[in-house]
């Protein structure tokens, strides 16, 4: 088993123009997560409390960083090669997450 991985909620977005066109009336910004929330994964499993739609796009990245693999070709995306920024799959109200290995 690899390192634990921290998943931090760093931003929530809401695209009103898209919501007005495609969403049910009254849809608002994601009610599930709050900026500043932190979850910890063992590198393989979804942490309790993390939305399934947030987990889906990051689960492979969590596994990679848990095992010390780079999330990008060296120096092409993030300042730190062992961290990544990802969004949940909700195209109207995405939640942005920072994924990083936790030193024990």
Phi, psi and omega per residue, in radians:
X1 nan 2.546 -3.093
X2 -1.611 -2.806 3.118
X3 -1.257 2.762 2.991
X4 -1.288 2.740 -3.090
X5 -2.230 2.243 3.103
X6 -1.596 2.347 3.085
X7 -2.099 1.940 -3.079
X8 -1.917 2.292 3.084
X9 -1.422 2.028 -3.068
X10 -1.944 -0.263 3.133
X11 -2.859 2.621 3.020
X12 -2.222 2.361 -3.138
X13 -2.035 2.800 3.028
X14 -2.596 2.081 -3.106
X15 -1.720 1.580 -3.042
X16 -1.003 -0.738 -3.111
X17 -1.091 -0.673 3.109
X18 -1.253 -0.721 3.124
X19 -1.051 -0.752 -3.128
X20 -1.083 -0.523 -3.108
X21 -1.514 -0.627 -2.965
X22 -2.097 -0.376 -2.991
X23 -1.623 2.852 3.045
X24 -1.136 2.610 3.123
X25 -1.018 2.443 3.087
X26 1.522 -0.016 3.107
X27 -1.077 2.403 -3.134
X28 -2.260 -3.102 3.108
X29 -0.929 2.672 -3.080
X30 -0.866 2.147 3.123
X31 -1.556 -0.123 -3.016
X32 -1.406 -0.774 -3.053
X33 -2.001 2.699 3.118
X34 -2.149 2.518 3.060
X35 -1.008 2.324 -3.122
X36 1.746 -0.263 3.077
X37 -1.098 2.537 3.111
X38 -2.304 2.348 3.085
X39 -2.141 2.648 3.101
X40 -2.204 2.242 3.104
X41 -1.888 2.644 3.040
X42 -1.376 0.049 3.138
X43 1.757 -0.230 -3.109
X44 -2.196 -0.520 -2.998
X45 -2.032 2.608 3.101
X46 -1.182 2.252 3.084
X47 -1.160 2.542 3.087
X48 -1.028 2.345 3.111
X49 1.646 -0.270 3.114
X50 -1.449 2.255 -3.128
X51 -1.034 2.462 3.127
X52 -1.030 -0.619 -3.118
X53 -1.340 -0.285 2.978
X54 -1.446 -0.633 -3.096
X55 -1.231 -0.706 -3.052
X56 -0.855 -0.887 -3.078
X57 -1.373 -0.195 -3.076
X58 -1.924 -0.161 -3.003
X59 -1.022 -0.685 3.116
X60 -1.229 -0.638 3.103
X61 -1.154 -0.670 3.083
X62 -1.067 -0.787 3.127
X63 -1.078 -0.781 -3.133
X64 -1.069 -0.883 -3.099
X65 -1.166 -0.537 3.092
X66 -1.083 -0.583 -3.113
X67 -1.696 0.237 3.036
X68 1.403 0.199 3.137
X69 -1.487 2.658 3.133
X70 -1.340 2.545 3.116
X71 -1.594 -0.027 -3.091
X72 -2.714 2.784 2.937
X73 -1.104 2.432 -3.061
X74 -0.680 2.050 3.005
X75 1.227 0.388 -3.077
X76 -1.809 -0.131 -3.013
X77 -2.457 -1.220 -3.094
X78 -1.737 2.765 3.064
X79 -1.109 -0.685 3.106
X80 -1.875 2.115 -3.069
X81 -1.156 -0.296 -3.099
X82 -1.737 0.303 3.101
X83 -2.245 2.711 3.098
X84 -2.590 2.613 3.047
X85 -1.915 2.277 -3.081
X86 -2.445 2.815 3.104
X87 -2.122 2.640 3.032
X88 -1.186 3.050 -3.034
X89 -1.507 0.054 3.139
X90 -1.357 1.904 -3.081
X91 -1.346 -0.166 3.109
X92 -1.704 -0.646 -3.083
X93 -2.434 1.128 -3.072
X94 -1.201 2.601 3.041
X95 -1.895 2.277 -3.114
X96 -1.723 2.291 -3.059
X97 -2.190 2.469 2.999
X98 -1.739 2.224 3.131
X99 -1.964 2.218 -3.124
X100 -2.689 2.575 3.094
X101 -1.220 2.580 3.122
X102 -1.858 2.181 3.071
X103 -1.344 2.269 -3.122
X104 -1.708 nan nan
